[in-house]
Every structure is written in C-alpha cells, then in structure tokens.
C-alpha cells in the first residue's frame, strides 16, 4: 500500500502541477510556486533515498536534485525519484536510519513518512490546479496518526520551538471521523474510533478513542467529518470553514490555537 500510494500521489502531483504555469503560486504553500512544490517533493524523495542507503545523516539544510524547468518533464523526474526510493528500501527493508532530531527510525517508517508527505503535496497541487483530490480512508487515517506521532515526539520542539505552545493543562481536542469505508482496513480502523489529543504540561499526547464515552465524549472541542477532510484540516490545507462536511463543536479557540501553532 505504501509503495503504490507514494507512486500514485507523485504522478497525481505532476499531472496537476503541470497544468497551470510553473510560476503559479500555491495558495496552501504561499511562499512556493508550483515548480518549487515539485522540486520539494522530488528532492525529499531523493534525500530519504540517501538516508536509507547510508543509514544516517545530518538534518537537511537543502534538498538534493534540480527540478526540470519544463513541466512536461516533471512526471518522469518525480517517477524516477520514487522508483529509486522504493528500490533503496527494498534493498534494505530491515535497516534503520539515525537522524539527529528524530532518532533511530526503521527504513519502513521513512517510506511511510514520504507517502504522507507526497499525499499532502498532491493535495496542494490539485487545489492549485482546481482539480479534485481523493485519498483512501485508510491512508488518510494513518496520515492523521503519523502527524500526531510527529507533533507529540519529545524532540519535536527542538526542530520547531513554536510547538512548545501546544503544552497545556489538560485541554482536549477530539477528531471524530465518519465511518471508514475500505473493507481491507483492520477492525480497529473500521470502527468510529477517533483521535483524542490532550495538551499536558510536558506536551501533547494522543490516543485512539471511540468517542462514545470517556475523553472523546467530553472533549473540550470536537472536529467531526470525513477522514480525508480531517487530515486536510489538521495539515492546514483546508480550514474548518472551507471543509463543508466538517463540523466543529465546543471551544473553537482551542482548535484555532492548535492549528496556528502547528503551521509548517
């Protein structure tokens, strides 16, 4: 699922990004043009390929690779990067990577990271081009979990000091998805389980919660809607107001504060 999803979203990114001009600004990443966006995605694939092959790195200051000027070449450039990444993983599926901020990760976790990175930037390209963006529920659900894993990592504040603002005194945010559809999902993922985020003095923590009782039912703010839209709201690609099927109940200021301080 991870390999094919990364390949599919890379192709989708190239297809959407190649339709407007390369210098078109990306509304969801306003400092970037579409050419910058494609360069970032392809560069990230190449950087992680290097990580997997060498087993360690310093924190990236610049991503490798130069995106072609001609949008007609973007698809092939992104495809080559993904194929090289998958080949590096398949050559060492049980390896690990040492990272100065993220610590020791198995190589498969880096492949997962690139899958979700590519999915979100596919959304950026699709929205810029005015095209639809679809994402399987299981992939979106795992994207939410991975995002929360990264934000709650104890080293995250070293990478982004502003995340210290997510510390709190027990305030809770509950993400309640619509029932997930694909039959291949694990039983726990097919349920109505959402994500309960609690802001503690040490930083945010999270758990899966069915919302029928306990913390989910009593959360300070609940964000409910299709799991794809919940991911896009969490990733700041849609606002809760723009995502028409998303409903926010409770203390909206807590959600706004979370989104403000998780901008990347």
QUIFENNOR-V303761 format. One record per residue. N is the residue number from 1. SS is DSSP state (hx for helix, st for strand, lp for the rest). Layout:
N_SS / N_SS
This chain:
1_lp / 2_hx / 3_hx / 4_hx / 5_hx / 6_hx / 7_hx / 8_hx / 9_hx / 10_hx / 11_hx / 12_hx / 13_hx / 14_hx / 15_hx / 16_hx / 17_hx / 18_lp / 19_lp / 20_lp / 21_lp / 22_lp / 23_lp / 24_lp / 25_st / 26_st / 27_lp / 28_lp / 29_st / 30_st / 31_st / 32_st / 33_st / 34_hx / 35_hx / 36_hx / 37_hx / 38_hx / 39_hx / 40_hx / 41_hx / 42_hx / 43_hx / 44_hx / 45_hx / 46_hx / 47_hx / 48_hx / 49_hx / 50_hx / 51_hx / 52_hx / 53_hx / 54_hx / 55_lp / 56_st / 57_st / 58_lp / 59_lp / 60_lp / 61_lp / 62_lp / 63_lp / 64_lp / 65_lp / 66_lp / 67_lp / 68_lp / 69_lp / 70_lp / 71_hx / 72_hx / 73_hx / 74_hx / 75_hx / 76_hx / 77_hx / 78_hx / 79_hx / 80_hx / 81_hx / 82_hx / 83_hx / 84_hx / 85_hx / 86_hx / 87_hx / 88_hx / 89_hx / 90_hx / 91_hx / 92_lp / 93_lp / 94_lp / 95_lp / 96_st / 97_st / 98_st / 99_st / 100_lp / 101_lp / 102_lp / 103_st / 104_st / 105_st / 106_st / 107_hx / 108_hx / 109_hx / 110_hx / 111_hx / 112_hx / 113_hx / 114_hx / 115_hx / 116_hx / 117_hx / 118_hx / 119_hx / 120_hx / 121_hx / 122_hx / 123_hx / 124_hx / 125_hx / 126_hx / 127_hx / 128_hx / 129_hx / 130_lp / 131_lp / 132_lp / 133_lp / 134_lp / 135_lp / 136_lp / 137_hx / 138_hx / 139_hx / 140_hx / 141_hx / 142_hx / 143_hx / 144_hx / 145_hx / 146_hx / 147_hx / 148_hx / 149_hx / 150_hx / 151_hx / 152_hx / 153_lp / 154_lp / 155_lp / 156_hx / 157_hx / 158_hx / 159_hx / 160_lp / 161_hx / 162_hx / 163_hx / 164_hx / 165_hx / 166_hx / 167_lp / 168_lp / 169_lp / 170_lp / 171_st / 172_st / 173_st / 174_st / 175_st / 176_st / 177_st / 178_lp / 179_lp / 180_lp / 181_lp / 182_lp / 183_lp / 184_lp / 185_lp / 186_lp / 187_hx / 188_hx / 189_hx / 190_hx / 191_lp / 192_lp / 193_lp / 194_st / 195_st / 196_st / 197_st / 198_st / 199_st / 200_st / 201_lp / 202_lp / 203_st / 204_st / 205_st / 206_st / 207_st / 208_st / 209_st / 210_lp / 211_lp / 212_lp / 213_lp / 214_hx / 215_hx / 216_hx / 217_hx / 218_lp / 219_lp / 220_lp / 221_st / 222_st / 223_st / 224_st / 225_st / 226_lp / 227_hx / 228_hx / 229_hx / 230_hx / 231_hx / 232_hx / 233_hx / 234_hx / 235_lp / 236_lp / 237_lp / 238_lp / 239_lp / 240_lp / 241_lp / 242_lp / 243_lp / 244_lp / 245_lp / 246_lp / 247_st / 248_st / 249_st / 250_st / 251_lp / 252_hx / 253_hx / 254_hx / 255_hx / 256_hx / 257_hx / 258_hx / 259_hx / 260_hx / 261_lp / 262_lp / 263_lp / 264_lp
